[in-house]
Amino acid sequence: MELRVGKKYRLGRKIGSGSFGDIYLGTNMTTGEEVAIKLESVKTKHPQLLYESKIYRILHGG
């Protein structure tokens, strides 16, 4: 079964993990571009992904 994220990315193999989640290789199904996808357990007591995404947006200039 092929897993998809946001109807846009195909989830591939696990490439790393850390305190706040697991990192997977992902592929944009339209362009073929490879990306890193970080997943966090829905059971986590202190979710970090939303905060982390805001920081990345600020650092990117948007």
CHARMM-style PDB file with segment names, atoms N, HN, CA, C and O in Angstrom:
ATOM      1  N   MET     1       0.845  -1.191   0.000  1.00  0.00      PROA
ATOM      2  CA  MET     1       0.000   0.000   0.000  1.00  0.00      PROA
ATOM      3  C   MET     1       0.884   1.245   0.000  1.00  0.00      PROA
ATOM      4  O   MET     1       1.811   1.363   0.801  1.00  0.00      PROA
ATOM      5  N   GLU     2       0.592   2.144  -0.883  1.00  0.00      PROA
ATOM      6  HN  GLU     2      -0.161   2.048  -1.534  1.00  0.00      PROA
ATOM      7  CA  GLU     2       1.363   3.378  -1.012  1.00  0.00      PROA
ATOM      8  C   GLU     2       0.790   4.441  -0.079  1.00  0.00      PROA
ATOM      9  O   GLU     2      -0.400   4.750  -0.139  1.00  0.00      PROA
ATOM     10  N   LEU     3       1.638   4.997   0.781  1.00  0.00      PROA
ATOM     11  HN  LEU     3       2.604   4.746   0.830  1.00  0.00      PROA
ATOM     12  CA  LEU     3       1.183   6.048   1.690  1.00  0.00      PROA
ATOM     13  C   LEU     3       1.418   7.414   1.069  1.00  0.00      PROA
ATOM     14  O   LEU     3       2.449   7.660   0.442  1.00  0.00      PROA
ATOM     15  N   ARG     4       0.449   8.294   1.252  1.00  0.00      PROA
ATOM     16  HN  ARG     4      -0.388   8.095   1.762  1.00  0.00      PROA
ATOM     17  CA  ARG     4       0.544   9.649   0.705  1.00  0.00      PROA
ATOM     18  C   ARG     4       0.350  10.669   1.813  1.00  0.00      PROA
ATOM     19  O   ARG     4      -0.353  10.426   2.793  1.00  0.00      PROA
ATOM     20  N   VAL     5       0.984  11.802   1.636  1.00  0.00      PROA
ATOM     21  HN  VAL     5       1.555  11.999   0.839  1.00  0.00      PROA
ATOM     22  CA  VAL     5       0.884  12.899   2.597  1.00  0.00      PROA
ATOM     23  C   VAL     5       0.290  14.094   1.870  1.00  0.00      PROA
ATOM     24  O   VAL     5       0.851  14.578   0.887  1.00  0.00      PROA
ATOM     25  N   GLY     6      -0.848  14.564   2.360  1.00  0.00      PROA
ATOM     26  HN  GLY     6      -1.304  14.171   3.159  1.00  0.00      PROA
ATOM     27  CA  GLY     6      -1.477  15.744   1.778  1.00  0.00      PROA
ATOM     28  C   GLY     6      -1.872  15.604   0.322  1.00  0.00      PROA
ATOM     29  O   GLY     6      -1.961  16.614  -0.376  1.00  0.00      PROA
ATOM     30  N   LYS     7      -2.111  14.409  -0.161  1.00  0.00      PROA
ATOM     31  HN  LYS     7      -2.039  13.589   0.407  1.00  0.00      PROA
ATOM     32  CA  LYS     7      -2.504  14.150  -1.553  1.00  0.00      PROA
ATOM     33  C   LYS     7      -1.484  14.667  -2.563  1.00  0.00      PROA
ATOM     34  O   LYS     7      -1.771  14.737  -3.758  1.00  0.00      PROA
ATOM     35  N   LYS     8      -0.296  15.028  -2.084  1.00  0.00      PROA
ATOM     36  HN  LYS     8      -0.064  14.971  -1.114  1.00  0.00      PROA
ATOM     37  CA  LYS     8       0.706  15.617  -2.962  1.00  0.00      PROA
ATOM     38  C   LYS     8       2.021  14.834  -2.948  1.00  0.00      PROA
ATOM     39  O   LYS     8       2.750  14.815  -3.940  1.00  0.00      PROA
ATOM     40  N   TYR     9       2.312  14.198  -1.827  1.00  0.00      PROA
ATOM     41  HN  TYR     9       1.719  14.214  -1.022  1.00  0.00      PROA
ATOM     42  CA  TYR     9       3.595  13.524  -1.660  1.00  0.00      PROA
ATOM     43  C   TYR     9       3.427  12.035  -1.416  1.00  0.00      PROA
ATOM     44  O   TYR     9       2.500  11.603  -0.731  1.00  0.00      PROA
ATOM     45  N   ARG    10       4.326  11.269  -1.978  1.00  0.00      PROA
ATOM     46  HN  ARG    10       5.080  11.620  -2.533  1.00  0.00      PROA
ATOM     47  CA  ARG    10       4.388   9.830  -1.742  1.00  0.00      PROA
ATOM     48  C   ARG    10       5.430   9.609  -0.651  1.00  0.00      PROA
ATOM     49  O   ARG    10       6.552  10.106  -0.749  1.00  0.00      PROA
ATOM     50  N   LEU    11       5.066   8.875   0.371  1.00  0.00      PROA
ATOM     51  HN  LEU    11       4.155   8.471   0.451  1.00  0.00      PROA
ATOM     52  CA  LEU    11       5.959   8.615   1.495  1.00  0.00      PROA
ATOM     53  C   LEU    11       6.852   7.431   1.169  1.00  0.00      PROA
ATOM     54  O   LEU    11       6.376   6.361   0.788  1.00  0.00      PROA
ATOM     55  N   GLY    12       8.155   7.636   1.323  1.00  0.00      PROA
ATOM     56  HN  GLY    12       8.542   8.505   1.633  1.00  0.00      PROA
ATOM     57  CA  GLY    12       9.127   6.582   1.040  1.00  0.00      PROA
ATOM     58  C   GLY    12       9.725   6.005   2.306  1.00  0.00      PROA
ATOM     59  O   GLY    12       9.065   5.917   3.341  1.00  0.00      PROA
ATOM     60  N   ARG    13      10.977   5.615   2.208  1.00  0.00      PROA
ATOM     61  HN  ARG    13      11.513   5.687   1.367  1.00  0.00      PROA
ATOM     62  CA  ARG    13      11.641   4.935   3.314  1.00  0.00      PROA
ATOM     63  C   ARG    13      12.033   5.906   4.429  1.00  0.00      PROA
ATOM     64  O   ARG    13      12.219   7.100   4.196  1.00  0.00      PROA
ATOM     65  N   LYS    14      12.150   5.381   5.615  1.00  0.00      PROA
ATOM     66  HN  LYS    14      11.999   4.411   5.804  1.00  0.00      PROA
ATOM     67  CA  LYS    14      12.580   6.162   6.769  1.00  0.00      PROA
ATOM     68  C   LYS    14      14.068   6.454   6.626  1.00  0.00      PROA
ATOM     69  O   LYS    14      14.864   5.549   6.378  1.00  0.00      PROA
ATOM     70  N   ILE    15      14.442   7.735   6.786  1.00  0.00      PROA
ATOM     71  HN  ILE    15      13.795   8.471   6.987  1.00  0.00      PROA
ATOM     72  CA  ILE    15      15.848   8.107   6.633  1.00  0.00      PROA
ATOM     73  C   ILE    15      16.454   8.652   7.922  1.00  0.00      PROA
ATOM     74  O   ILE    15      17.649   8.944   7.966  1.00  0.00      PROA
ATOM     75  N   GLY    16      15.645   8.793   8.972  1.00  0.00      PROA
ATOM     76  HN  GLY    16      14.674   8.555   8.937  1.00  0.00      PROA
ATOM     77  CA  GLY    16      16.180   9.271  10.238  1.00  0.00      PROA
ATOM     78  C   GLY    16      15.102   9.387  11.290  1.00  0.00      PROA
ATOM     79  O   GLY    16      13.911   9.244  11.012  1.00  0.00      PROA
ATOM     80  N   SER    17      15.548   9.651  12.508  1.00  0.00      PROA
ATOM     81  HN  SER    17      16.515   9.767  12.734  1.00  0.00      PROA
ATOM     82  CA  SER    17      14.594   9.855  13.599  1.00  0.00      PROA
ATOM     83  C   SER    17      15.266  10.665  14.686  1.00  0.00      PROA
ATOM     84  O   SER    17      16.492  10.753  14.759  1.00  0.00      PROA
ATOM     85  N   GLY    18      14.438  11.252  15.527  1.00  0.00      PROA
ATOM     86  HN  GLY    18      13.442  11.181  15.468  1.00  0.00      PROA
ATOM     87  CA  GLY    18      14.947  12.069  16.613  1.00  0.00      PROA
ATOM     88  C   GLY    18      13.950  12.133  17.741  1.00  0.00      PROA
ATOM     89  O   GLY    18      12.994  11.359  17.789  1.00  0.00      PROA
ATOM     90  N   SER    19      14.176  13.050  18.638  1.00  0.00      PROA
ATOM     91  HN  SER    19      14.952  13.679  18.599  1.00  0.00      PROA
ATOM     92  CA  SER    19      13.323  13.185  19.819  1.00  0.00      PROA
ATOM     93  C   SER    19      11.896  13.564  19.470  1.00  0.00      PROA
ATOM     94  O   SER    19      10.967  13.188  20.184  1.00  0.00      PROA
ATOM     95  N   PHE    20      11.706  14.297  18.390  1.00  0.00      PROA
ATOM     96  HN  PHE    20      12.461  14.603  17.809  1.00  0.00      PROA
ATOM     97  CA  PHE    20      10.382  14.833  18.082  1.00  0.00      PROA
ATOM     98  C   PHE    20       9.727  14.237  16.851  1.00  0.00      PROA
ATOM     99  O   PHE    20       8.704  14.751  16.398  1.00  0.00      PROA
ATOM    100  N   GLY    21      10.280  13.174  16.297  1.00  0.00      PROA
ATOM    101  HN  GLY    21      11.111  12.756  16.665  1.00  0.00      PROA
ATOM    102  CA  GLY    21       9.620  12.568  15.153  1.00  0.00      PROA
ATOM    103  C   GLY    21      10.545  11.749  14.283  1.00  0.00      PROA
ATOM    104  O   GLY    21      11.734  11.605  14.565  1.00  0.00      PROA
ATOM    105  N   ASP    22       9.975  11.219  13.226  1.00  0.00      PROA
ATOM    106  HN  ASP    22       9.009  11.336  12.997  1.00  0.00      PROA
ATOM    107  CA  ASP    22      10.709  10.408  12.261  1.00  0.00      PROA
ATOM    108  C   ASP    22      10.744  11.137  10.924  1.00  0.00      PROA
ATOM    109  O   ASP    22       9.787  11.817  10.552  1.00  0.00      PROA
ATOM    110  N   ILE    23      11.856  10.989  10.205  1.00  0.00      PROA
ATOM    111  HN  ILE    23      12.633  10.436  10.507  1.00  0.00      PROA
ATOM    112  CA  ILE    23      12.050  11.646   8.917  1.00  0.00      PROA
ATOM    113  C   ILE    23      12.000  10.589   7.815  1.00  0.00      PROA
ATOM    114  O   ILE    23      12.655   9.550   7.898  1.00  0.00      PROA
ATOM    115  N   TYR    24      11.207  10.879   6.784  1.00  0.00      PROA
ATOM    116  HN  TYR    24      10.675  11.723   6.717  1.00  0.00      PROA
ATOM    117  CA  TYR    24      11.046   9.960   5.663  1.00  0.00      PROA
ATOM    118  C   TYR    24      11.406  10.664   4.362  1.00  0.00      PROA
ATOM    119  O   TYR    24      11.291  11.884   4.243  1.00  0.00      PROA
ATOM    120  N   LEU    25      11.838   9.880   3.403  1.00  0.00      PROA
ATOM    121  HN  LEU    25      11.931   8.889   3.500  1.00  0.00      PROA
ATOM    122  CA  LEU    25      12.039  10.388   2.057  1.00  0.00      PROA
ATOM    123  C   LEU    25      10.667  10.496   1.410  1.00  0.00      PROA
ATOM    124  O   LEU    25       9.876   9.554   1.455  1.00  0.00      PROA
ATOM    125  N   GLY    26      10.391  11.635   0.816  1.00  0.00      PROA
ATOM    126  HN  GLY    26      11.034  12.400   0.780  1.00  0.00      PROA
ATOM    127  CA  GLY    26       9.116  11.828   0.141  1.00  0.00      PROA
ATOM    128  C   GLY    26       9.345  12.267  -1.286  1.00  0.00      PROA
ATOM    129  O   GLY    26      10.405  12.796  -1.621  1.00  0.00      PROA
ATOM    130  N   THR    27       8.353  12.050  -2.123  1.00  0.00      PROA
ATOM    131  HN  THR    27       7.492  11.620  -1.851  1.00  0.00      PROA
ATOM    132  CA  THR    27       8.434  12.448  -3.525  1.00  0.00      PROA
ATOM    133  C   THR    27       7.175  13.203  -3.908  1.00  0.00      PROA
ATOM    134  O   THR    27       6.062  12.725  -3.691  1.00  0.00      PROA
ATOM    135  N   ASN    28       7.359  14.393  -4.484  1.00  0.00      PROA
ATOM    136  HN  ASN    28       8.264  14.781  -4.661  1.00  0.00      PROA
ATOM    137  CA  ASN    28       6.236  15.155  -5.014  1.00  0.00      PROA
ATOM    138  C   ASN    28       5.705  14.374  -6.213  1.00  0.00      PROA
ATOM    139  O   ASN    28       6.440  14.134  -7.172  1.00  0.00      PROA
ATOM    140  N   MET    29       4.452  13.982  -6.166  1.00  0.00      PROA
ATOM    141  HN  MET    29       3.855  14.176  -5.388  1.00  0.00      PROA
ATOM    142  CA  MET    29       3.893  13.119  -7.205  1.00  0.00      PROA
ATOM    143  C   MET    29       3.692  13.834  -8.537  1.00  0.00      PROA
ATOM    144  O   MET    29       3.518  13.178  -9.564  1.00  0.00      PROA
ATOM    145  N   THR    30       3.713  15.164  -8.539  1.00  0.00      PROA
ATOM    146  HN  THR    30       3.855  15.697  -7.704  1.00  0.00      PROA
ATOM    147  CA  THR    30       3.558  15.919  -9.780  1.00  0.00      PROA
ATOM    148  C   THR    30       4.898  16.189 -10.445  1.00  0.00      PROA
ATOM    149  O   THR    30       5.058  15.991 -11.649  1.00  0.00      PROA
ATOM    150  N   THR    31       5.874  16.651  -9.637  1.00  0.00      PROA
ATOM    151  HN  THR    31       5.744  16.812  -8.658  1.00  0.00      PROA
ATOM    152  CA  THR    31       7.160  17.075 -10.194  1.00  0.00      PROA
ATOM    153  C   THR    31       8.268  16.039 -10.072  1.00  0.00      PROA
ATOM    154  O   THR    31       9.272  16.121 -10.779  1.00  0.00      PROA
ATOM    155  N   GLY    32       8.095  15.062  -9.181  1.00  0.00      PROA
ATOM    156  HN  GLY    32       7.279  14.996  -8.607  1.00  0.00      PROA
ATOM    157  CA  GLY    32       9.149  14.078  -8.950  1.00  0.00      PROA
ATOM    158  C   GLY    32      10.222  14.557  -7.990  1.00  0.00      PROA
ATOM    159  O   GLY    32      11.162  13.822  -7.689  1.00  0.00      PROA
ATOM    160  N   GLU    33      10.087  15.793  -7.504  1.00  0.00      PROA
ATOM    161  HN  GLU    33       9.323  16.391  -7.748  1.00  0.00      PROA
ATOM    162  CA  GLU    33      11.071  16.352  -6.576  1.00  0.00      PROA
ATOM    163  C   GLU    33      11.095  15.542  -5.281  1.00  0.00      PROA
ATOM    164  O   GLU    33      10.049  15.196  -4.733  1.00  0.00      PROA
ATOM    165  N   GLU    34      12.315  15.243  -4.795  1.00  0.00      PROA
ATOM    166  HN  GLU    34      13.165  15.524  -5.240  1.00  0.00      PROA
ATOM    167  CA  GLU    34      12.457  14.533  -3.533  1.00  0.00      PROA
ATOM    168  C   GLU    34      12.526  15.528  -2.384  1.00  0.00      PROA
ATOM    169  O   GLU    34      13.187  16.562  -2.480  1.00  0.00      PROA
ATOM    170  N   VAL    35      11.841  15.204  -1.305  1.00  0.00      PROA
ATOM    171  HN  VAL    35      11.304  14.364  -1.227  1.00  0.00      PROA
ATOM    172  CA  VAL    35      11.789  16.064  -0.126  1.00  0.00      PROA
ATOM    173  C   VAL    35      11.927  15.202   1.121  1.00  0.00      PROA
ATOM    174  O   VAL    35      11.799  13.979   1.066  1.00  0.00      PROA
ATOM    175  N   ALA    36      12.188  15.855   2.239  1.00  0.00      PROA
ATOM    176  HN  ALA    36      12.292  16.849   2.284  1.00  0.00      PROA
ATOM    177  CA  ALA    36      12.169  15.179   3.535  1.00  0.00      PROA
ATOM    178  C   ALA    36      10.815  15.465   4.179  1.00  0.00      PROA
ATOM    179  O   ALA    36      10.336  16.598   4.158  1.00  0.00      PROA
ATOM    180  N   ILE    37      10.211  14.438   4.746  1.00  0.00      PROA
ATOM    181  HN  ILE    37      10.600  13.517   4.764  1.00  0.00      PROA
ATOM    182  CA  ILE    37       8.913  14.579   5.406  1.00  0.00      PROA
ATOM    183  C   ILE    37       9.070  14.148   6.854  1.00  0.00      PROA
ATOM    184  O   ILE    37       9.482  13.023   7.136  1.00  0.00      PROA
ATOM    185  N   LYS    38       8.742  15.047   7.765  1.00  0.00      PROA
ATOM    186  HN  LYS    38       8.408  15.961   7.536  1.00  0.00      PROA
ATOM    187  CA  LYS    38       8.844  14.736   9.189  1.00  0.00      PROA
ATOM    188  C   LYS    38       7.459  14.417   9.730  1.00  0.00      PROA
ATOM    189  O   LYS    38       6.516  15.186   9.546  1.00  0.00      PROA
ATOM    190  N   LEU    39       7.348  13.281  10.396  1.00  0.00      PROA
ATOM    191  HN  LEU    39       8.114  12.657  10.545  1.00  0.00      PROA
ATOM    192  CA  LEU    39       6.086  12.869  11.000  1.00  0.00      PROA
ATOM    193  C   LEU    39       6.251  12.778  12.510  1.00  0.00      PROA
ATOM    194  O   LEU    39       7.279  12.336  13.022  1.00  0.00      PROA
ATOM    195  N   GLU    40       5.223  13.202  13.194  1.00  0.00      PROA
ATOM    196  HN  GLU    40       4.387  13.561  12.778  1.00  0.00      PROA
ATOM    197  CA  GLU    40       5.215  13.203  14.653  1.00  0.00      PROA
ATOM    198  C   GLU    40       4.021  12.369  15.118  1.00  0.00      PROA
ATOM    199  O   GLU    40       2.946  12.456  14.524  1.00  0.00      PROA
ATOM    200  N   SER    41       4.186  11.585  16.140  1.00  0.00      PROA
ATOM    201  HN  SER    41       5.059  11.514  16.622  1.00  0.00      PROA
ATOM    202  CA  SER    41       3.097  10.756  16.651  1.00  0.00      PROA
ATOM    203  C   SER    41       1.926  11.622  17.106  1.00  0.00      PROA
ATOM    204  O   SER    41       2.124  12.674  17.714  1.00  0.00      PROA
ATOM    205  N   VAL    42       0.715  11.179  16.811  1.00  0.00      PROA
ATOM    206  HN  VAL    42       0.555  10.325  16.317  1.00  0.00      PROA
ATOM    207  CA  VAL    42      -0.471  11.916  17.261  1.00  0.00      PROA
ATOM    208  C   VAL    42      -0.628  11.814  18.776  1.00  0.00      PROA
ATOM    209  O   VAL    42      -1.396  12.571  19.371  1.00  0.00      PROA
ATOM    210  N   LYS    43       0.086  10.895  19.397  1.00  0.00      PROA
ATOM    211  HN  LYS    43       0.710  10.281  18.914  1.00  0.00      PROA
ATOM    212  CA  LYS    43       0.005  10.702  20.847  1.00  0.00      PROA
ATOM    213  C   LYS    43       1.033  11.529  21.620  1.00  0.00      PROA
ATOM    214  O   LYS    43       1.077  11.463  22.849  1.00  0.00      PROA
ATOM    215  N   THR    44       1.853  12.301  20.923  1.00  0.00      PROA
ATOM    216  HN  THR    44       1.818  12.354  19.925  1.00  0.00      PROA
ATOM    217  CA  THR    44       2.897  13.061  21.601  1.00  0.00      PROA
ATOM    218  C   THR    44       2.303  14.046  22.604  1.00  0.00      PROA
ATOM    219  O   THR    44       1.275  14.672  22.344  1.00  0.00      PROA
ATOM    220  N   LYS    45       2.958  14.171  23.746  1.00  0.00      PROA
ATOM    221  HN  LYS    45       3.793  13.662  23.957  1.00  0.00      PROA
ATOM    222  CA  LYS    45       2.453  15.051  24.807  1.00  0.00      PROA
ATOM    223  C   LYS    45       2.739  16.521  24.517  1.00  0.00      PROA
ATOM    224  O   LYS    45       1.984  17.398  24.937  1.00  0.00      PROA
ATOM    225  N   HSD    46       3.828  16.789  23.802  1.00  0.00      PROA
ATOM    226  HN  HSD    46       4.441  16.076  23.461  1.00  0.00      PROA
ATOM    227  CA  HSD    46       4.219  18.168  23.505  1.00  0.00      PROA
ATOM    228  C   HSD    46       4.521  18.305  22.013  1.00  0.00      PROA
ATOM    229  O   HSD    46       5.684  18.263  21.612  1.00  0.00      PROA
ATOM    230  N   PRO    47       3.485  18.468  21.190  1.00  0.00      PROA
ATOM    231  CA  PRO    47       3.686  18.564  19.736  1.00  0.00      PROA
ATOM    232  C   PRO    47       4.613  19.723  19.362  1.00  0.00      PROA
ATOM    233  O   PRO    47       4.523  20.813  19.927  1.00  0.00      PROA
ATOM    234  N   GLN    48       5.493  19.471  18.413  1.00  0.00      PROA
ATOM    235  HN  GLN    48       5.566  18.585  17.954  1.00  0.00      PROA
ATOM    236  CA  GLN    48       6.472  20.471  18.003  1.00  0.00      PROA
ATOM    237  C   GLN    48       6.368  20.868  16.531  1.00  0.00      PROA
ATOM    238  O   GLN    48       6.897  21.911  16.147  1.00  0.00      PROA
ATOM    239  N   LEU    49       5.710  20.076  15.707  1.00  0.00      PROA
ATOM    240  HN  LEU    49       5.280  19.229  16.019  1.00  0.00      PROA
ATOM    241  CA  LEU    49       5.733  20.328  14.262  1.00  0.00      PROA
ATOM    242  C   LEU    49       5.136  21.667  13.853  1.00  0.00      PROA
ATOM    243  O   LEU    49       5.683  22.336  12.976  1.00  0.00      PROA
ATOM    244  N   LEU    50       4.046  22.070  14.456  1.00  0.00      PROA
ATOM    245  HN  LEU    50       3.602  21.526  15.169  1.00  0.00      PROA
ATOM    246  CA  LEU    50       3.441  23.352  14.099  1.00  0.00      PROA
ATOM    247  C   LEU    50       4.402  24.492  14.414  1.00  0.00      PROA
ATOM    248  O   LEU    50       4.604  25.382  13.588  1.00  0.00      PROA
ATOM    249  N   TYR    51       4.991  24.467  15.596  1.00  0.00      PROA
ATOM    250  HN  TYR    51       4.827  23.744  16.267  1.00  0.00      PROA
ATOM    251  CA  TYR    51       5.967  25.490  15.991  1.00  0.00      PROA
ATOM    252  C   TYR    51       7.163  25.463  15.039  1.00  0.00      PROA
ATOM    253  O   TYR    51       7.617  26.510  14.577  1.00  0.00      PROA
ATOM    254  N   GLU    52       7.664  24.279  14.753  1.00  0.00      PROA
ATOM    255  HN  GLU    52       7.296  23.429  15.129  1.00  0.00      PROA
ATOM    256  CA  GLU    52       8.819  24.140  13.873  1.00  0.00      PROA
ATOM    257  C   GLU    52       8.525  24.686  12.474  1.00  0.00      PROA
ATOM    258  O   GLU    52       9.376  25.346  11.878  1.00  0.00      PROA
ATOM    259  N   SER    53       7.334  24.418  11.951  1.00  0.00      PROA
ATOM    260  HN  SER    53       6.643  23.882  12.436  1.00  0.00      PROA
ATOM    261  CA  SER    53       6.990  24.912  10.615  1.00  0.00      PROA
ATOM    262  C   SER    53       6.920  26.436  10.585  1.00  0.00      PROA
ATOM    263  O   SER    53       7.293  27.056   9.589  1.00  0.00      PROA
ATOM    264  N   LYS    54       6.447  27.041  11.671  1.00  0.00      PROA
ATOM    265  HN  LYS    54       6.144  26.537  12.481  1.00  0.00      PROA
ATOM    266  CA  LYS    54       6.405  28.510  11.742  1.00  0.00      PROA
ATOM    267  C   LYS    54       7.810  29.092  11.724  1.00  0.00      PROA
ATOM    268  O   LYS    54       8.056  30.101  11.062  1.00  0.00      PROA
ATOM    269  N   ILE    55       8.727  28.467  12.442  1.00  0.00      PROA
ATOM    270  HN  ILE    55       8.527  27.648  12.979  1.00  0.00      PROA
ATOM    271  CA  ILE    55      10.122  28.929  12.460  1.00  0.00      PROA
ATOM    272  C   ILE    55      10.731  28.823  11.062  1.00  0.00      PROA
ATOM    273  O   ILE    55      11.394  29.754  10.604  1.00  0.00      PROA
ATOM    274  N   TYR    56      10.512  27.699  10.383  1.00  0.00      PROA
ATOM    275  HN  TYR    56       9.974  26.943  10.754  1.00  0.00      PROA
ATOM    276  CA  TYR    56      11.041  27.533   9.023  1.00  0.00      PROA
ATOM    277  C   TYR    56      10.476  28.592   8.079  1.00  0.00      PROA
ATOM    278  O   TYR    56      11.199  29.115   7.231  1.00  0.00      PROA
ATOM    279  N   ARG    57       9.193  28.908   8.219  1.00  0.00      PROA
ATOM    280  HN  ARG    57       8.606  28.483   8.908  1.00  0.00      PROA
ATOM    281  CA  ARG    57       8.576  29.938   7.377  1.00  0.00      PROA
ATOM    282  C   ARG    57       9.238  31.297   7.613  1.00  0.00      PROA
ATOM    283  O   ARG    57       9.523  32.026   6.663  1.00  0.00      PROA
ATOM    284  N   ILE    58       9.479  31.631   8.873  1.00  0.00      PROA
ATOM    285  HN  ILE    58       9.247  31.039   9.645  1.00  0.00      PROA
ATOM    286  CA  ILE    58      10.132  32.904   9.210  1.00  0.00      PROA
ATOM    287  C   ILE    58      11.540  32.943   8.624  1.00  0.00      PROA
ATOM    288  O   ILE    58      11.941  33.942   8.027  1.00  0.00      PROA
ATOM    289  N   LEU    59      12.288  31.859   8.796  1.00  0.00      PROA
ATOM    290  HN  LEU    59      11.962  31.047   9.281  1.00  0.00      PROA
ATOM    291  CA  LEU    59      13.658  31.805   8.283  1.00  0.00      PROA
ATOM    292  C   LEU    59      13.698  31.879   6.759  1.00  0.00      PROA
ATOM    293  O   LEU    59      14.659  32.386   6.181  1.00  0.00      PROA
ATOM    294  N   HSD    60      12.663  31.376   6.121  1.00  0.00      PROA
ATOM    295  HN  HSD    60      11.882  30.964   6.591  1.00  0.00      PROA
ATOM    296  CA  HSD    60      12.589  31.400   4.660  1.00  0.00      PROA
ATOM    297  C   HSD    60      12.193  32.781   4.143  1.00  0.00      PROA
ATOM    298  O   HSD    60      12.373  33.077   2.961  1.00  0.00      PROA
ATOM    299  N   GLY    61      11.655  33.626   5.024  1.00  0.00      PROA
ATOM    300  HN  GLY    61      11.510  33.386   5.984  1.00  0.00      PROA
ATOM    301  CA  GLY    61      11.277  34.977   4.626  1.00  0.00      PROA
ATOM    302  C   GLY    61       9.797  35.139   4.366  1.00  0.00      PROA
ATOM    303  O   GLY    61       9.394  36.086   3.691  1.00  0.00      PROA
ATOM    304  N   GLY    62       8.989  34.255   4.875  1.00  0.00      PROA
ATOM    305  HN  GLY    62       9.317  33.486   5.423  1.00  0.00      PROA
ATOM    306  CA  GLY    62       7.572  34.362   4.585  1.00  0.00      PROA
ATOM    307  C   GLY    62       6.777  34.090   5.791  1.00  0.00      PROA
ATOM    308  OT1 GLY    62       5.548  34.134   5.742  1.00  0.00      PROA
TER     309      GLY     62
END
